[in-house]
């Protein structure tokens, strides 16, 4: 090593390097001038150690002191060292038990500093497992369960939970999900802005975490998200709509559909090469699909349960209000949730009656992110499956937007928005008034005529629309 690990002083003939007997790192004389016996390492006589190790040894002794001022100094010192990369590494390696010791003897000042230190340590992903494996999480959740009325300590614990809740670990479910979820939900309504923001991120992370998602539904997390969606804070609206989108969306279903499609094509391509194994492969595939179908059916039941709880909690009106949000992220999550919820027949009627169709038609023209008009078109397609919404969907503006999307993108057969717009227009062409509007639009009829004679997968959809409009 050519320089001091602490102050980066370059070593030379005059500035010699020195070896810390505690941590093993190399420092200059100024940064390793302390001497101390290290009986745990079999150094009974004082040996050279670095300033940081000396400080940690001092804080370790002070933590076990019966004097409150010594414990406060210990907590302060440990908190200061967590701002330093090497300090954090050394605390995680050797001094987590000192943090536990300080947490076991409650003192408001000590807790302020030591919870801040834990929050700083939790920020680094590689240290989170060490914190989870210690007794720290249990002690923090106990304090949150019976807080002593100090918002700074609660905020530090909430920030710690922000980071730790990203980990899929059984301890997260036990200590944060089962013990503290209802408290965190209450904190998301706090008048303290920092505390409200931090607790909302904890709730969002617990929703993302597969191990705690069911607890969000069970412990009133949906109501907390609805309250967040109704406030005027953009970051809270963003967190709430993302969480509701996760609870509403069946991502696994979409992935499974793509996987099966890919597998079908692969099988067709290799069919001629493995005729001799066909019977065996067929049995294996049938068994796999039976097992997969059982797993998927269970998963779909869970998703349906989540969607029902989201709607029963009163999420539809706030989501429809947020369709007017100018924030792209909020708009994306809101439409993602609505497009999934609209798969249910009862929700189709509710979304139509509450006035969700008009803003979605406007969103179809959104050009900055293709996912936003795609989700809007998907939701409108689901709404078009309900006859109760026919009168609301027969709007010249909707037909104009759909025609424009199809005309512009008809050569791009892999475009998801084009595909869903054709399906939507196909449903509308089954309605007498819709058929008349489409037939009058010569531009879209010309494009549909071209698509009817194409050989791609959109040809059948175009044929349905064209034949419906041509027939009287």
Secondary structure, DSSP 8 states (H G I E B T S, - for coil): --B-TTT--B--SSS--EE-TTT--EE-SGGG-EEEEEGGGTEEEEEEE-HHHHHHHHHHHHHT-S-HHHHHHHHHHHHHHTTSHHHHHHHHHH-HHHHHHHHHS--HHHHHHHHHHHHHHHTSGGGHHHHHHSSHHHHHHHHHHT--S-HHHHHHHHHHHHHHTTS--HHIIIIIIIHHHHHHHHHTT-S-HHHHHHHHHHHHHHHHSTTTHHHHHHTTHHHHHHHHHHSS-HHHHHHHHHHHHHHH--HHHHHHHHHHHHHHHHHHHHGGGGGGGHHHHHHHHHHHHHHHHHHHHHHHHHHHHHHHHHHHTTHHHHHHHGGG-S-HHHHHHHHHHHHHHTTSHHHHHHHHHHTHHHHHHHHTT--S-HHHHHHHHHHHHHHTTSGGGHHHH--HHHHHHHHHHHHHHTT-TT-HHHHHHHHHHHHHTTSHHHHHHHHH-HHHHHHHHHHHT--STTHHHHHHHHHHHH--
